Amino acid sequence: MRTNSPALMDAIRARVRSYLVETRTYSVDPTLPAVVVRAPVETGLSRFINVDNIPNLEDLPFIPERMRDFAFRYATEYMPVKQWAKVYNVSPETIRSWLSHEGVRAYIAVCRFEQRMFNLAQHLTM
């Protein structure tokens, strides 16, 4: 079967045309405020952070460098608690205690928010 047959090319053109006609487009004006006001930062749909309440990373409670590294990686990578314990050479209970630390939770929330906003901006500009 030839991949550049006229029938195949017509079918591809028809799909591209229907995509262009049926797909909703977004236009972003960088001079106007963003319309996104909330974004999920934790698992579950009931936990949101308002953009007005997002702290700067500099304003977060102090946490040691190792815990800050863990918080960033936890916010951007997925691994079960047992794997995190192996990566940081600690017990799973230590990882759970880090996750219950207020500073770590805030750092995770801010990192996830920033990552999702970046992903949204990239999605809208595509």
Residue pairs with C-beta under 8 A, 6 or more apart in sequence:
2 8
26 124
28 121
28 124
28 125
36 51
36 117
36 120
37 50
37 51
38 48
38 49
38 50
38 51
39 48
39 49
39 51
39 113
39 116
39 117
39 120
40 47
40 48
40 116
41 47
41 48
41 49
41 108
41 109
41 112
41 113
41 116
42 109
42 112
49 109
49 113
54 110
54 113
55 106
55 110
57 107
57 110
60 103
60 106
60 107
60 110
61 102
61 103
61 106
62 103
63 71
63 101
63 103
63 104
63 107
66 88
67 98
67 101
67 103
67 104
68 104
68 107
70 84
70 88
70 95
70 98
70 104
71 98
71 103
71 104
71 107
71 108
71 111
72 107
72 111
74 84
74 99
74 104
74 108
75 107
75 108
75 109
75 111
75 112
75 115
76 111
76 112
76 115
79 87
81 92
81 95
81 96
82 92
84 92
84 95
85 91
85 92
85 94
85 95
88 94
88 95
98 104
99 105
